[in-house]
Amino acid sequence: MTDWRAVIIGFLVITVLGIVGLTLPGVGQLAAGLVGGLVAGYLAGGGLGRGLWHGLLAGAFGGLVGGLLVAVFVGLAGWAGGPIGGLISGLAGFGIFLVALAISFIMALESAIAGAIGGLFGPDRSREPRGPGRRV
């Protein structure tokens, strides 16, 4: 069962570090994906598989936000360029889609690997009670 709390916290870590990481393009986003996946895997606990799954989900969501930010930036740049810029920006839409897809895929993979490592070190949550009586 997916621990959405771990996924959302990992996603938030990826998003915040990704925004801060814009000062180091490329490296900042890679580090954000690794740290966020590690956090999601650690919080989910339960071993390699569970950590990998939660890191993958957090990274995929983080990658979607990263791709959306790239698309918004290019769209605004085209809009500021007037009609010709709008035409160029519109034609670049397919390229933006491919870049967003690549960002999401790379961030999901690296977060999954980091999540698996975090899951090894996280607490074993397989024996915790589930349902309304669960203590947090």
C-alpha positions in Angstrom: 0.0 0.0 0.0 1.3 3.4 -0.9 2.2 5.8 1.9 1.0 9.1 0.3 2.5 11.1 3.2 6.0 9.9 2.3 5.4 10.6 -1.4 4.0 14.1 -0.8 6.9 15.0 1.6 9.4 13.6 -0.9 7.7 15.6 -3.7 7.8 18.8 -1.6 11.5 18.3 -0.9 12.1 17.8 -4.7 10.1 20.9 -5.5 11.8 23.2 -3.0 15.3 21.9 -3.7 14.6 22.1 -7.4 13.6 25.7 -7.2 16.7 26.5 -5.0 18.8 24.4 -7.4 18.0 26.7 -10.3 21.1 28.5 -9.3 23.1 25.4 -10.5 21.2 24.3 -13.6 21.2 20.5 -14.1 23.1 19.7 -11.0 20.6 21.4 -8.7 17.7 19.4 -10.2 19.6 16.1 -10.0 20.5 16.7 -6.4 16.8 17.6 -5.7 15.6 14.3 -7.2 18.2 12.3 -5.2 17.4 13.9 -1.9 13.6 13.9 -2.4 13.7 10.2 -3.4 15.8 9.4 -0.4 13.4 11.2 2.0 10.4 9.5 0.4 12.0 6.0 0.7 13.2 6.6 4.2 9.8 7.8 5.4 8.0 4.8 3.7 10.6 2.3 5.1 10.1 -1.4 4.6 13.1 -2.2 2.3 14.2 -1.8 -1.2 11.0 -2.4 -3.1 8.9 -0.2 -0.9 11.5 2.6 -0.9 11.9 2.3 -4.7 8.2 2.6 -5.3 7.8 5.7 -3.1 10.9 7.4 -4.5 9.6 6.7 -8.0 6.3 8.3 -7.3 7.8 11.4 -5.6 10.3 11.8 -8.5 7.6 11.5 -11.1 5.5 14.1 -9.5 8.6 16.4 -9.0 9.5 15.8 -12.7 6.1 16.8 -13.8 6.4 20.1 -11.9 9.8 20.6 -13.4 8.6 20.0 -16.9 5.6 22.4 -16.3 8.0 25.1 -15.2 10.1 24.7 -18.4 6.9 24.9 -20.4 5.7 28.1 -18.6 9.1 29.7 -19.0 9.2 29.1 -22.8 5.6 30.1 -23.2 6.2 33.4 -21.4 9.3 34.0 -23.4 7.4 33.5 -26.6 4.5 35.7 -25.5 7.0 38.5 -24.7 8.4 38.1 -28.3 5.1 39.3 -30.0 3.5 37.4 -32.9 6.7 36.0 -34.3 7.7 34.8 -30.8 4.3 33.3 -30.3 4.6 31.4 -33.6 8.1 30.1 -32.6 6.9 29.3 -29.1 3.9 27.4 -30.6 6.1 25.4 -33.0 8.4 24.6 -30.1 5.5 23.0 -28.2 6.4 19.5 -29.2 10.0 20.0 -28.2 8.8 21.3 -24.8 6.7 18.2 -24.4 9.7 16.0 -25.1 11.9 18.0 -22.6 9.3 17.8 -19.9 8.9 14.0 -20.5 12.7 13.6 -20.3 12.9 15.6 -17.1 10.1 13.6 -15.5 11.7 10.3 -16.6 15.2 11.1 -15.4 14.0 12.5 -12.0 11.7 9.5 -11.5 14.6 7.1 -12.1 17.1 8.8 -9.9 14.5 9.3 -7.2 13.6 5.6 -7.4 17.2 4.5 -6.9 17.6 6.9 -4.0 14.3 5.8 -2.5 15.4 2.2 -2.5 18.5 3.2 -0.5 16.3 5.3 1.8 13.9 2.3 2.2 16.8 0.2 3.5 17.5 2.6 6.3 14.0 3.6 7.1 11.9 2.0 9.8 10.1 -1.3 9.1 6.5 -0.3 8.7 5.2 -3.8 7.8 4.2 -4.5 11.4 2.4 -1.3 12.0 -1.4 -1.4 12.3 -3.4 0.0 9.4 -6.7 1.8 9.4 -8.5 4.3 11.6 -6.8 3.1 14.8 -3.3 3.7 13.4 -1.0 5.9 15.5 1.0 8.5 13.7 
